[in-house]
Amino acid sequence: MKLDLHRVRHKDVIPALEKVINHCSGMDIEIEIVTGNSDEMKNIVVNYLKRYNINYIVGDLIGLNEGYITITI
């Protein structure tokens, strides 16, 4: 599943995350959260994930694309 946060206002990021995470909870699936290159957007997402102890990986494994965050629920 993918959550694309392009064109989402910073104040609307948390509700969008909660909606997708709650919907997918218990499904044992991977969610790709597209943040783009905005450091502020990444920080909002990462801080939320840390608050709820959700494991995440920023970007790909070789560090070429850091415009998304992957979580497994």
PQR file of N, CA, C, O and H, with PARSE charges and radii, in Angstrom:
ATOM      1  N   MET A   1       0.851  -1.172   0.000 -0.4000 1.5000
ATOM      2  CA  MET A   1       0.000   0.000   0.000 -0.0000 2.0000
ATOM      3  C   MET A   1       0.893   1.229   0.000  0.5500 1.7000
ATOM      4  O   MET A   1       2.018   1.187   0.497 -0.5500 1.4000
ATOM      5  N   LYS A   2       0.397   2.306  -0.550 -0.4000 1.5000
ATOM      6  CA  LYS A   2       1.155   3.545  -0.637 -0.0000 2.0000
ATOM      7  C   LYS A   2       0.312   4.711  -0.130  0.5500 1.7000
ATOM      8  O   LYS A   2      -0.869   4.831  -0.454 -0.5500 1.4000
ATOM      9  H   LYS A   2      -0.518   2.340  -0.954  0.4000 1.0000
ATOM     10  N   LEU A   3       0.949   5.570   0.676 -0.4000 1.5000
ATOM     11  CA  LEU A   3       0.340   6.825   1.116 -0.0000 2.0000
ATOM     12  C   LEU A   3       1.203   7.941   0.552  0.5500 1.7000
ATOM     13  O   LEU A   3       2.344   8.120   0.979 -0.5500 1.4000
ATOM     14  H   LEU A   3       1.909   5.472   0.939  0.4000 1.0000
ATOM     15  N   ASP A   4       0.676   8.685  -0.393 -0.4000 1.5000
ATOM     16  CA  ASP A   4       1.423   9.765  -1.030 -0.0000 2.0000
ATOM     17  C   ASP A   4       1.056  11.077  -0.345  0.5500 1.7000
ATOM     18  O   ASP A   4      -0.095  11.512  -0.388 -0.5500 1.4000
ATOM     19  H   ASP A   4      -0.250   8.539  -0.740  0.4000 1.0000
ATOM     20  N   LEU A   5       2.053  11.703   0.291 -0.4000 1.5000
ATOM     21  CA  LEU A   5       1.806  12.937   1.034 -0.0000 2.0000
ATOM     22  C   LEU A   5       2.107  14.196   0.227  0.5500 1.7000
ATOM     23  O   LEU A   5       2.075  15.301   0.769 -0.5500 1.4000
ATOM     24  H   LEU A   5       2.988  11.350   0.326  0.4000 1.0000
ATOM     25  N   HIS A   6       2.401  14.038  -1.069 -0.4000 1.5000
ATOM     26  CA  HIS A   6       2.549  15.229  -1.907 -0.0000 2.0000
ATOM     27  C   HIS A   6       1.234  15.995  -1.880  0.5500 1.7000
ATOM     28  O   HIS A   6       0.158  15.399  -1.941 -0.5500 1.4000
ATOM     29  H   HIS A   6       2.427  13.140  -1.510  0.4000 1.0000
ATOM     30  N   ARG A   7       1.322  17.289  -1.792 -0.4000 1.5000
ATOM     31  CA  ARG A   7       0.159  18.189  -1.772 -0.0000 2.0000
ATOM     32  C   ARG A   7      -0.705  18.027  -0.516  0.5500 1.7000
ATOM     33  O   ARG A   7      -1.834  18.517  -0.481 -0.5500 1.4000
ATOM     34  H   ARG A   7       2.196  17.773  -1.743  0.4000 1.0000
ATOM     35  N   VAL A   8      -0.193  17.351   0.508 -0.4000 1.5000
ATOM     36  CA  VAL A   8      -0.896  17.269   1.790 -0.0000 2.0000
ATOM     37  C   VAL A   8      -0.267  18.320   2.696  0.5500 1.7000
ATOM     38  O   VAL A   8       0.955  18.383   2.839 -0.5500 1.4000
ATOM     39  H   VAL A   8       0.724  16.953   0.480  0.4000 1.0000
ATOM     40  N   ARG A   9      -1.112  19.140   3.305 -0.4000 1.5000
ATOM     41  CA  ARG A   9      -0.603  20.166   4.214 -0.0000 2.0000
ATOM     42  C   ARG A   9      -0.021  19.507   5.453  0.5500 1.7000
ATOM     43  O   ARG A   9      -0.493  18.463   5.902 -0.5500 1.4000
ATOM     44  H   ARG A   9      -2.104  19.089   3.189  0.4000 1.0000
ATOM     45  N   HIS A  10       1.003  20.130   5.990 -0.4000 1.5000
ATOM     46  CA  HIS A  10       1.666  19.565   7.161 -0.0000 2.0000
ATOM     47  C   HIS A  10       0.682  19.286   8.301  0.5500 1.7000
ATOM     48  O   HIS A  10       0.821  18.287   9.008 -0.5500 1.4000
ATOM     49  H   HIS A  10       1.386  20.979   5.625  0.4000 1.0000
ATOM     50  N   LYS A  11      -0.292  20.145   8.480 -0.4000 1.5000
ATOM     51  CA  LYS A  11      -1.262  19.951   9.564 -0.0000 2.0000
ATOM     52  C   LYS A  11      -2.186  18.755   9.312  0.5500 1.7000
ATOM     53  O   LYS A  11      -2.843  18.276  10.237 -0.5500 1.4000
ATOM     54  H   LYS A  11      -0.405  20.956   7.906  0.4000 1.0000
ATOM     55  N   ASP A  12      -2.240  18.277   8.082 -0.4000 1.5000
ATOM     56  CA  ASP A  12      -3.114  17.157   7.739 -0.0000 2.0000
ATOM     57  C   ASP A  12      -2.376  15.816   7.643  0.5500 1.7000
ATOM     58  O   ASP A  12      -2.990  14.794   7.338 -0.5500 1.4000
ATOM     59  H   ASP A  12      -1.707  18.666   7.331  0.4000 1.0000
ATOM     60  N   VAL A  13      -1.066  15.816   7.903 -0.4000 1.5000
ATOM     61  CA  VAL A  13      -0.270  14.597   7.770 -0.0000 2.0000
ATOM     62  C   VAL A  13      -0.651  13.560   8.824  0.5500 1.7000
ATOM     63  O   VAL A  13      -0.865  12.395   8.488 -0.5500 1.4000
ATOM     64  H   VAL A  13      -0.568  16.647   8.151  0.4000 1.0000
ATOM     65  N   ILE A  14      -0.737  13.962  10.087 -0.4000 1.5000
ATOM     66  CA  ILE A  14      -1.035  13.014  11.165 -0.0000 2.0000
ATOM     67  C   ILE A  14      -2.388  12.335  10.946  0.5500 1.7000
ATOM     68  O   ILE A  14      -2.459  11.110  11.046 -0.5500 1.4000
ATOM     69  H   ILE A  14      -0.563  14.908  10.360  0.4000 1.0000
ATOM     70  N   PRO A  15      -3.462  13.071  10.653 -0.5600 1.5000
ATOM     71  CA  PRO A  15      -4.734  12.387  10.386  0.2800 2.0000
ATOM     72  C   PRO A  15      -4.655  11.402   9.214  0.5500 1.7000
ATOM     73  O   PRO A  15      -5.277  10.341   9.254 -0.5500 1.4000
ATOM     74  N   ALA A  16      -3.896  11.749   8.175 -0.4000 1.5000
ATOM     75  CA  ALA A  16      -3.738  10.842   7.026 -0.0000 2.0000
ATOM     76  C   ALA A  16      -2.985   9.580   7.442  0.5500 1.7000
ATOM     77  O   ALA A  16      -3.361   8.475   7.052 -0.5500 1.4000
ATOM     78  H   ALA A  16      -3.390  12.611   8.142  0.4000 1.0000
ATOM     79  N   LEU A  17      -1.929   9.742   8.230 -0.4000 1.5000
ATOM     80  CA  LEU A  17      -1.181   8.589   8.733 -0.0000 2.0000
ATOM     81  C   LEU A  17      -2.059   7.694   9.591  0.5500 1.7000
ATOM     82  O   LEU A  17      -2.086   6.476   9.412 -0.5500 1.4000
ATOM     83  H   LEU A  17      -1.623  10.640   8.548  0.4000 1.0000
ATOM     84  N   GLU A  18      -2.777   8.307  10.523 -0.4000 1.5000
ATOM     85  CA  GLU A  18      -3.637   7.531  11.423 -0.0000 2.0000
ATOM     86  C   GLU A  18      -4.683   6.738  10.654  0.5500 1.7000
ATOM     87  O   GLU A  18      -4.950   5.579  10.973 -0.5500 1.4000
ATOM     88  H   GLU A  18      -2.755   9.297  10.668  0.4000 1.0000
ATOM     89  N   LYS A  19      -5.268   7.355   9.652 -0.4000 1.5000
ATOM     90  CA  LYS A  19      -6.293   6.678   8.864 -0.0000 2.0000
ATOM     91  C   LYS A  19      -5.738   5.434   8.175  0.5500 1.7000
ATOM     92  O   LYS A  19      -6.346   4.365   8.236 -0.5500 1.4000
ATOM     93  H   LYS A  19      -5.051   8.296   9.392  0.4000 1.0000
ATOM     94  N   VAL A  20      -4.586   5.572   7.521 -0.4000 1.5000
ATOM     95  CA  VAL A  20      -4.001   4.443   6.800 -0.0000 2.0000
ATOM     96  C   VAL A  20      -3.507   3.374   7.766  0.5500 1.7000
ATOM     97  O   VAL A  20      -3.739   2.186   7.542 -0.5500 1.4000
ATOM     98  H   VAL A  20      -4.093   6.440   7.472  0.4000 1.0000
ATOM     99  N   ILE A  21      -2.834   3.777   8.829 -0.4000 1.5000
ATOM    100  CA  ILE A  21      -2.299   2.813   9.786 -0.0000 2.0000
ATOM    101  C   ILE A  21      -3.432   2.064  10.484  0.5500 1.7000
ATOM    102  O   ILE A  21      -3.352   0.847  10.645 -0.5500 1.4000
ATOM    103  H   ILE A  21      -2.645   4.742   9.010  0.4000 1.0000
ATOM    104  N   ASN A  22      -4.466   2.757  10.895 -0.4000 1.5000
ATOM    105  CA  ASN A  22      -5.606   2.082  11.523 -0.0000 2.0000
ATOM    106  C   ASN A  22      -6.302   1.132  10.557  0.5500 1.7000
ATOM    107  O   ASN A  22      -6.717   0.041  10.946 -0.5500 1.4000
ATOM    108  H   ASN A  22      -4.531   3.747  10.764  0.4000 1.0000
ATOM    109  N   HIS A  23      -6.427   1.543   9.309 -0.4000 1.5000
ATOM    110  CA  HIS A  23      -7.071   0.699   8.298 -0.0000 2.0000
ATOM    111  C   HIS A  23      -6.270  -0.583   8.045  0.5500 1.7000
ATOM    112  O   HIS A  23      -6.847  -1.653   7.847 -0.5500 1.4000
ATOM    113  H   HIS A  23      -6.089   2.430   8.993  0.4000 1.0000
ATOM    114  N   CYS A  24      -4.941  -0.467   8.054 -0.4000 1.5000
ATOM    115  CA  CYS A  24      -4.074  -1.599   7.713 -0.0000 2.0000
ATOM    116  C   CYS A  24      -3.611  -2.392   8.934  0.5500 1.7000
ATOM    117  O   CYS A  24      -2.947  -3.419   8.786 -0.5500 1.4000
ATOM    118  H   CYS A  24      -4.473   0.402   8.215  0.4000 1.0000
ATOM    119  N   SER A  25      -3.943  -1.940  10.109 -0.4000 1.5000
ATOM    120  CA  SER A  25      -3.479  -2.599  11.329 -0.0000 2.0000
ATOM    121  C   SER A  25      -3.879  -4.073  11.348  0.5500 1.7000
ATOM    122  O   SER A  25      -5.036  -4.416  11.108 -0.5500 1.4000
ATOM    123  H   SER A  25      -4.482  -1.106  10.229  0.4000 1.0000
ATOM    124  N   GLY A  26      -2.913  -4.934  11.635 -0.4000 1.5000
ATOM    125  CA  GLY A  26      -3.166  -6.365  11.713 -0.0000 2.0000
ATOM    126  C   GLY A  26      -3.147  -7.089  10.386  0.5500 1.7000
ATOM    127  O   GLY A  26      -3.335  -8.305  10.351 -0.5500 1.4000
ATOM    128  H   GLY A  26      -1.972  -4.655  11.831  0.4000 1.0000
ATOM    129  N   MET A  27      -2.925  -6.376   9.287 -0.4000 1.5000
ATOM    130  CA  MET A  27      -2.924  -6.993   7.959 -0.0000 2.0000
ATOM    131  C   MET A  27      -1.558  -7.543   7.568  0.5500 1.7000
ATOM    132  O   MET A  27      -1.443  -8.252   6.568 -0.5500 1.4000
ATOM    133  H   MET A  27      -2.772  -5.388   9.316  0.4000 1.0000
ATOM    134  N   ASP A  28      -0.516  -7.224   8.344 -0.4000 1.5000
ATOM    135  CA  ASP A  28       0.841  -7.665   8.041 -0.0000 2.0000
ATOM    136  C   ASP A  28       1.248  -7.260   6.622  0.5500 1.7000
ATOM    137  O   ASP A  28       1.667  -8.089   5.814 -0.5500 1.4000
ATOM    138  H   ASP A  28      -0.609  -6.648   9.156  0.4000 1.0000
ATOM    139  N   ILE A  29       1.113  -5.956   6.346 -0.4000 1.5000
ATOM    140  CA  ILE A  29       1.490  -5.441   5.031 -0.0000 2.0000
ATOM    141  C   ILE A  29       2.496  -4.310   5.172  0.5500 1.7000
ATOM    142  O   ILE A  29       2.668  -3.732   6.245 -0.5500 1.4000
ATOM    143  H   ILE A  29       0.773  -5.283   7.003  0.4000 1.0000
ATOM    144  N   GLU A  30       3.147  -4.013   4.072 -0.4000 1.5000
ATOM    145  CA  GLU A  30       4.111  -2.935   4.008 -0.0000 2.0000
ATOM    146  C   GLU A  30       3.414  -1.696   3.451  0.5500 1.7000
ATOM    147  O   GLU A  30       2.649  -1.772   2.489 -0.5500 1.4000
ATOM    148  H   GLU A  30       3.008  -4.482   3.200  0.4000 1.0000
ATOM    149  N   ILE A  31       3.694  -0.562   4.075 -0.4000 1.5000
ATOM    150  CA  ILE A  31       3.133   0.708   3.618 -0.0000 2.0000
ATOM    151  C   ILE A  31       4.288   1.621   3.244  0.5500 1.7000
ATOM    152  O   ILE A  31       5.201   1.842   4.040 -0.5500 1.4000
ATOM    153  H   ILE A  31       4.316  -0.501   4.856  0.4000 1.0000
ATOM    154  N   GLU A  32       4.240   2.146   2.037 -0.4000 1.5000
ATOM    155  CA  GLU A  32       5.236   3.112   1.580 -0.0000 2.0000
ATOM    156  C   GLU A  32       4.621   4.501   1.730  0.5500 1.7000
ATOM    157  O   GLU A  32       3.593   4.807   1.125 -0.5500 1.4000
ATOM    158  H   GLU A  32       3.498   1.966   1.391  0.4000 1.0000
ATOM    159  N   ILE A  33       5.258   5.328   2.536 -0.4000 1.5000
ATOM    160  CA  ILE A  33       4.779   6.691   2.779 -0.0000 2.0000
ATOM    161  C   ILE A  33       5.677   7.630   1.984  0.5500 1.7000
ATOM    162  O   ILE A  33       6.848   7.809   2.320 -0.5500 1.4000
ATOM    163  H   ILE A  33       6.092   5.079   3.027  0.4000 1.0000
ATOM    164  N   VAL A  34       5.135   8.223   0.942 -0.4000 1.5000
ATOM    165  CA  VAL A  34       5.900   9.109   0.069 -0.0000 2.0000
ATOM    166  C   VAL A  34       5.908  10.503   0.691  0.5500 1.7000
ATOM    167  O   VAL A  34       4.866  11.143   0.835 -0.5500 1.4000
ATOM    168  H   VAL A  34       4.184   8.078   0.669  0.4000 1.0000
ATOM    169  N   THR A  35       7.111  10.960   1.056 -0.4000 1.5000
ATOM    170  CA  THR A  35       7.261  12.266   1.695 -0.0000 2.0000
ATOM    171  C   THR A  35       7.885  13.299   0.767  0.5500 1.7000
ATOM    172  O   THR A  35       7.803  14.499   1.028 -0.5500 1.4000
ATOM    173  H   THR A  35       7.957  10.440   0.939  0.4000 1.0000
ATOM    174  N   GLY A  36       8.500  12.845  -0.301 -0.4000 1.5000
ATOM    175  CA  GLY A  36       9.259  13.759  -1.146 -0.0000 2.0000
ATOM    176  C   GLY A  36      10.529  14.175  -0.421  0.5500 1.7000
ATOM    177  O   GLY A  36      10.986  13.474   0.482 -0.5500 1.4000
ATOM    178  H   GLY A  36       8.567  11.870  -0.513  0.4000 1.0000
ATOM    179  N   ASN A  37      11.090  15.286  -0.798 -0.4000 1.5000
ATOM    180  CA  ASN A  37      12.362  15.726  -0.217 -0.0000 2.0000
ATOM    181  C   ASN A  37      12.208  16.695   0.942  0.5500 1.7000
ATOM    182  O   ASN A  37      13.202  17.226   1.436 -0.5500 1.4000
ATOM    183  H   ASN A  37      10.719  15.856  -1.531  0.4000 1.0000
ATOM    184  N   SER A  38      10.990  16.933   1.381 -0.4000 1.5000
ATOM    185  CA  SER A  38      10.740  17.877   2.468 -0.0000 2.0000
ATOM    186  C   SER A  38      11.204  17.303   3.806  0.5500 1.7000
ATOM    187  O   SER A  38      10.652  16.316   4.293 -0.5500 1.4000
ATOM    188  H   SER A  38      10.182  16.501   0.979  0.4000 1.0000
ATOM    189  N   ASP A  39      12.223  17.931   4.391 -0.4000 1.5000
ATOM    190  CA  ASP A  39      12.703  17.490   5.698 -0.0000 2.0000
ATOM    191  C   ASP A  39      11.626  17.636   6.770  0.5500 1.7000
ATOM    192  O   ASP A  39      11.522  16.803   7.670 -0.5500 1.4000
ATOM    193  H   ASP A  39      12.671  18.733   3.995  0.4000 1.0000
ATOM    194  N   GLU A  40      10.834  18.686   6.671 -0.4000 1.5000
ATOM    195  CA  GLU A  40       9.762  18.889   7.658 -0.0000 2.0000
ATOM    196  C   GLU A  40       8.723  17.768   7.570  0.5500 1.7000
ATOM    197  O   GLU A  40       8.258  17.268   8.595 -0.5500 1.4000
ATOM    198  H   GLU A  40      10.918  19.363   5.940  0.4000 1.0000
ATOM    199  N   MET A  41       8.361  17.376   6.353 -0.4000 1.5000
ATOM    200  CA  MET A  41       7.390  16.292   6.171 -0.0000 2.0000
ATOM    201  C   MET A  41       7.950  14.992   6.732  0.5500 1.7000
ATOM    202  O   MET A  41       7.243  14.259   7.423 -0.5500 1.4000
ATOM    203  H   MET A  41       8.739  17.782   5.521  0.4000 1.0000
ATOM    204  N   LYS A  42       9.217  14.703   6.438 -0.4000 1.5000
ATOM    205  CA  LYS A  42       9.850  13.493   6.969 -0.0000 2.0000
ATOM    206  C   LYS A  42       9.857  13.510   8.489  0.5500 1.7000
ATOM    207  O   LYS A  42       9.568  12.495   9.123 -0.5500 1.4000
ATOM    208  H   LYS A  42       9.791  15.299   5.877  0.4000 1.0000
ATOM    209  N   ASN A  43      10.186  14.660   9.082 -0.4000 1.5000
ATOM    210  CA  ASN A  43      10.228  14.773  10.543 -0.0000 2.0000
ATOM    211  C   ASN A  43       8.865  14.531  11.171  0.5500 1.7000
ATOM    212  O   ASN A  43       8.770  13.873  12.206 -0.5500 1.4000
ATOM    213  H   ASN A  43      10.421  15.485   8.568  0.4000 1.0000
ATOM    214  N   ILE A  44       7.819  15.049  10.566 -0.4000 1.5000
ATOM    215  CA  ILE A  44       6.466  14.837  11.086 -0.0000 2.0000
ATOM    216  C   ILE A  44       6.150  13.348  11.102  0.5500 1.7000
ATOM    217  O   ILE A  44       5.653  12.821  12.098 -0.5500 1.4000
ATOM    218  H   ILE A  44       7.895  15.585   9.724  0.4000 1.0000
ATOM    219  N   VAL A  45       6.442  12.671   9.991 -0.4000 1.5000
ATOM    220  CA  VAL A  45       6.153  11.237   9.873 -0.0000 2.0000
ATOM    221  C   VAL A  45       7.000  10.435  10.852  0.5500 1.7000
ATOM    222  O   VAL A  45       6.471   9.596  11.581 -0.5500 1.4000
ATOM    223  H   VAL A  45       6.846  13.099   9.183  0.4000 1.0000
ATOM    224  N   VAL A  46       8.301  10.678  10.878 -0.4000 1.5000
ATOM    225  CA  VAL A  46       9.206   9.916  11.745 -0.0000 2.0000
ATOM    226  C   VAL A  46       8.862  10.124  13.217  0.5500 1.7000
ATOM    227  O   VAL A  46       8.869   9.166  13.990 -0.5500 1.4000
ATOM    228  H   VAL A  46       8.731  11.359  10.286  0.4000 1.0000
ATOM    229  N   ASN A  47       8.564  11.344  13.611 -0.4000 1.5000
ATOM    230  CA  ASN A  47       8.196  11.604  15.007 -0.0000 2.0000
ATOM    231  C   ASN A  47       6.925  10.864  15.395  0.5500 1.7000
ATOM    232  O   ASN A  47       6.826  10.346  16.507 -0.5500 1.4000
ATOM    233  H   ASN A  47       8.558  12.122  12.983  0.4000 1.0000
ATOM    234  N   TYR A  48       5.961  10.808  14.497 -0.4000 1.5000
ATOM    235  CA  TYR A  48       4.731  10.055  14.754 -0.0000 2.0000
ATOM    236  C   TYR A  48       5.047   8.568  14.913  0.5500 1.7000
ATOM    237  O   TYR A  48       4.569   7.920  15.845 -0.5500 1.4000
ATOM    238  H   TYR A  48       6.042  11.228  13.593  0.4000 1.0000
ATOM    239  N   LEU A  49       5.845   8.040  14.006 -0.4000 1.5000
ATOM    240  CA  LEU A  49       6.182   6.610  14.052 -0.0000 2.0000
ATOM    241  C   LEU A  49       6.955   6.265  15.319  0.5500 1.7000
ATOM    242  O   LEU A  49       6.719   5.218  15.922 -0.5500 1.4000
ATOM    243  H   LEU A  49       6.233   8.566  13.249  0.4000 1.0000
ATOM    244  N   LYS A  50       7.865   7.125  15.724 -0.4000 1.5000
ATOM    245  CA  LYS A  50       8.615   6.908  16.965 -0.0000 2.0000
ATOM    246  C   LYS A  50       7.697   6.930  18.183  0.5500 1.7000
ATOM    247  O   LYS A  50       7.837   6.116  19.096 -0.5500 1.4000
ATOM    248  H   LYS A  50       8.057   7.975  15.234  0.4000 1.0000
ATOM    249  N   ARG A  51       6.757   7.872  18.183 -0.4000 1.5000
ATOM    250  CA  ARG A  51       5.832   8.009  19.317 -0.0000 2.0000
ATOM    251  C   ARG A  51       5.055   6.718  19.558  0.5500 1.7000
ATOM    252  O   ARG A  51       4.751   6.373  20.700 -0.5500 1.4000
ATOM    253  H   ARG A  51       6.643   8.533  17.442  0.4000 1.0000
ATOM    254  N   TYR A  52       4.735   6.005  18.476 -0.4000 1.5000
ATOM    255  CA  TYR A  52       3.943   4.776  18.595 -0.0000 2.0000
ATOM    256  C   TYR A  52       4.770   3.509  18.377  0.5500 1.7000
ATOM    257  O   TYR A  52       4.227   2.431  18.134 -0.5500 1.4000
ATOM    258  H   TYR A  52       4.982   6.285  17.548  0.4000 1.0000
ATOM    259  N   ASN A  53       6.097   3.659  18.469 -0.4000 1.5000
ATOM    260  CA  ASN A  53       7.015   2.516  18.347 -0.0000 2.0000
ATOM    261  C   ASN A  53       6.778   1.681  17.087  0.5500 1.7000
ATOM    262  O   ASN A  53       6.778   0.451  17.135 -0.5500 1.4000
ATOM    263  H   ASN A  53       6.539   4.535  18.666  0.4000 1.0000
ATOM    264  N   ILE A  54       6.580   2.359  15.975 -0.4000 1.5000
ATOM    265  CA  ILE A  54       6.399   1.695  14.684 -0.0000 2.0000
ATOM    266  C   ILE A  54       7.748   1.694  13.977  0.5500 1.7000
ATOM    267  O   ILE A  54       8.343   2.749  13.757 -0.5500 1.4000
ATOM    268  H   ILE A  54       6.580   3.359  15.935  0.4000 1.0000
ATOM    269  N   ASN A  55       8.221   0.517  13.626 -0.4000 1.5000
ATOM    270  CA  ASN A  55       9.500   0.394  12.925 -0.0000 2.0000
ATOM    271  C   ASN A  55       9.392   0.956  11.515  0.5500 1.7000
ATOM    272  O   ASN A  55       8.369   0.804  10.848 -0.5500 1.4000
ATOM    273  H   ASN A  55       7.738  -0.340  13.804  0.4000 1.0000
ATOM    274  N   TYR A  56      10.455   1.603  11.075 -0.4000 1.5000
ATOM    275  CA  TYR A  56      10.438   2.232   9.753 -0.0000 2.0000
ATOM    276  C   TYR A  56      11.835   2.223   9.148  0.5500 1.7000
ATOM    277  O   TYR A  56      12.838   2.062   9.844 -0.5500 1.4000
ATOM    278  H   TYR A  56      11.286   1.726  11.617  0.4000 1.0000
ATOM    279  N   ILE A  57      11.869   2.400   7.842 -0.4000 1.5000
ATOM    280  CA  ILE A  57      13.113   2.562   7.092 -0.0000 2.0000
ATOM    281  C   ILE A  57      12.929   3.786   6.195  0.5500 1.7000
ATOM    282  O   ILE A  57      11.946   3.884   5.459 -0.5500 1.4000
ATOM    283  H   ILE A  57      11.055   2.531   7.276  0.4000 1.0000
ATOM    284  N   VAL A  58      13.875   4.711   6.263 -0.4000 1.5000
ATOM    285  CA  VAL A  58      13.816   5.893   5.408 -0.0000 2.0000
ATOM    286  C   VAL A  58      14.548   5.585   4.112  0.5500 1.7000
ATOM    287  O   VAL A  58      15.733   5.252   4.120 -0.5500 1.4000
ATOM    288  H   VAL A  58      14.673   4.632   6.861  0.4000 1.0000
ATOM    289  N   GLY A  59      13.835   5.698   3.005 -0.4000 1.5000
ATOM    290  CA  GLY A  59      14.437   5.512   1.691 -0.0000 2.0000
ATOM    291  C   GLY A  59      14.779   4.069   1.373  0.5500 1.7000
ATOM    292  O   GLY A  59      14.344   3.129   2.038 -0.5500 1.4000
ATOM    293  H   GLY A  59      12.873   5.968   2.999  0.4000 1.0000
ATOM    294  N   ASP A  60      15.576   3.939   0.325 -0.4000 1.5000
ATOM    295  CA  ASP A  60      15.988   2.605  -0.089 -0.0000 2.0000
ATOM    296  C   ASP A  60      17.230   2.175   0.696  0.5500 1.7000
ATOM    297  O   ASP A  60      17.824   2.976   1.418 -0.5500 1.4000
ATOM    298  H   ASP A  60      15.929   4.703  -0.216  0.4000 1.0000
ATOM    299  N   LEU A  61      17.607   0.936   0.551 -0.4000 1.5000
ATOM    300  CA  LEU A  61      18.697   0.386   1.349 -0.0000 2.0000
ATOM    301  C   LEU A  61      20.067   0.949   0.984  0.5500 1.7000
ATOM    302  O   LEU A  61      20.988   0.898   1.799 -0.5500 1.4000
ATOM    303  H   LEU A  61      17.124   0.285  -0.036  0.4000 1.0000
ATOM    304  N   ILE A  62      20.215   1.483  -0.224 -0.4000 1.5000
ATOM    305  CA  ILE A  62      21.527   2.000  -0.617 -0.0000 2.0000
ATOM    306  C   ILE A  62      21.605   3.525  -0.492  0.5500 1.7000
ATOM    307  O   ILE A  62      22.636   4.118  -0.809 -0.5500 1.4000
ATOM    308  H   ILE A  62      19.467   1.524  -0.885  0.4000 1.0000
ATOM    309  N   GLY A  63      20.539   4.153  -0.039 -0.4000 1.5000
ATOM    310  CA  GLY A  63      20.576   5.583   0.253 -0.0000 2.0000
ATOM    311  C   GLY A  63      20.460   6.521  -0.924  0.5500 1.7000
ATOM    312  O   GLY A  63      20.767   7.706  -0.795 -0.5500 1.4000
ATOM    313  H   GLY A  63      19.701   3.672   0.218  0.4000 1.0000
ATOM    314  N   LEU A  64      20.025   6.026  -2.068 -0.4000 1.5000
ATOM    315  CA  LEU A  64      19.888   6.904  -3.233 -0.0000 2.0000
ATOM    316  C   LEU A  64      18.574   7.676  -3.243  0.5500 1.7000
ATOM    317  O   LEU A  64      18.525   8.806  -3.730 -0.5500 1.4000
ATOM    318  H   LEU A  64      19.775   5.064  -2.172  0.4000 1.0000
ATOM    319  N   ASN A  65      17.519   7.084  -2.716 -0.4000 1.5000
ATOM    320  CA  ASN A  65      16.218   7.746  -2.707 -0.0000 2.0000
ATOM    321  C   ASN A  65      15.687   7.791  -1.288  0.5500 1.7000
ATOM    322  O   ASN A  65      15.295   6.766  -0.731 -0.5500 1.4000
ATOM    323  H   ASN A  65      17.559   6.167  -2.321  0.4000 1.0000
ATOM    324  N   GLU A  66      15.674   8.978  -0.703 -0.4000 1.5000
ATOM    325  CA  GLU A  66      15.177   9.139   0.649 -0.0000 2.0000
ATOM    326  C   GLU A  66      13.851   9.872   0.676  0.5500 1.7000
ATOM    327  O   GLU A  66      13.505  10.488   1.684 -0.5500 1.4000
ATOM    328  H   GLU A  66      15.993   9.811  -1.155  0.4000 1.0000
ATOM    329  N   GLY A  67      13.105   9.815  -0.412 -0.4000 1.5000
ATOM    330  CA  GLY A  67      11.844  10.512  -0.519 -0.0000 2.0000
ATOM    331  C   GLY A  67      10.640   9.720  -0.056  0.5500 1.7000
ATOM    332  O   GLY A  67       9.497  10.100  -0.313 -0.5500 1.4000
ATOM    333  H   GLY A  67      13.386   9.314  -1.230  0.4000 1.0000
ATOM    334  N   TYR A  68      10.903   8.604   0.637 -0.4000 1.5000
ATOM    335  CA  TYR A  68       9.790   7.815   1.171 -0.0000 2.0000
ATOM    336  C   TYR A  68      10.233   7.066   2.422  0.5500 1.7000
ATOM    337  O   TYR A  68      11.425   6.884   2.668 -0.5500 1.4000
ATOM    338  H   TYR A  68      11.831   8.295   0.846  0.4000 1.0000
ATOM    339  N   ILE A  69       9.271   6.647   3.189 -0.4000 1.5000
ATOM    340  CA  ILE A  69       9.492   5.901   4.416 -0.0000 2.0000
ATOM    341  C   ILE A  69       8.642   4.639   4.333  0.5500 1.7000
ATOM    342  O   ILE A  69       7.459   4.702   4.001 -0.5500 1.4000
ATOM    343  H   ILE A  69       8.303   6.794   2.990  0.4000 1.0000
ATOM    344  N   THR A  70       9.244   3.502   4.633 -0.4000 1.5000
ATOM    345  CA  THR A  70       8.540   2.224   4.568 -0.0000 2.0000
ATOM    346  C   THR A  70       8.311   1.700   5.980  0.5500 1.7000
ATOM    347  O   THR A  70       9.224   1.680   6.805 -0.5500 1.4000
ATOM    348  H   THR A  70      10.205   3.451   4.903  0.4000 1.0000
ATOM    349  N   ILE A  71       7.075   1.275   6.245 -0.4000 1.5000
ATOM    350  CA  ILE A  71       6.740   0.652   7.524 -0.0000 2.0000
ATOM    351  C   ILE A  71       6.033  -0.674   7.243  0.5500 1.7000
ATOM    352  O   ILE A  71       5.453  -0.872   6.176 -0.5500 1.4000
ATOM    353  H   ILE A  71       6.333   1.291   5.575  0.4000 1.0000
ATOM    354  N   THR A  72       6.094  -1.564   8.209 -0.4000 1.5000
ATOM    355  CA  THR A  72       5.352  -2.803   8.132 -0.0000 2.0000
ATOM    356  C   THR A  72       4.445  -2.870   9.340  0.5500 1.7000
ATOM    357  O   THR A  72       4.890  -2.725  10.478 -0.5500 1.4000
ATOM    358  H   THR A  72       6.566  -1.404   9.076  0.4000 1.0000
ATOM    359  N   ILE A  73       3.168  -3.091   9.081 -0.4000 1.5000
ATOM    360  CA  ILE A  73       2.187  -3.131  10.170 -0.0000 2.0000
ATOM    361  C   ILE A  73       1.690  -4.542  10.306  0.5500 1.7000
ATOM    362  O   ILE A  73       0.852  -4.821  11.163 -0.5500 1.4000
ATOM    363  H   ILE A  73       2.806  -3.209   8.156  0.4000 1.0000
TER
END
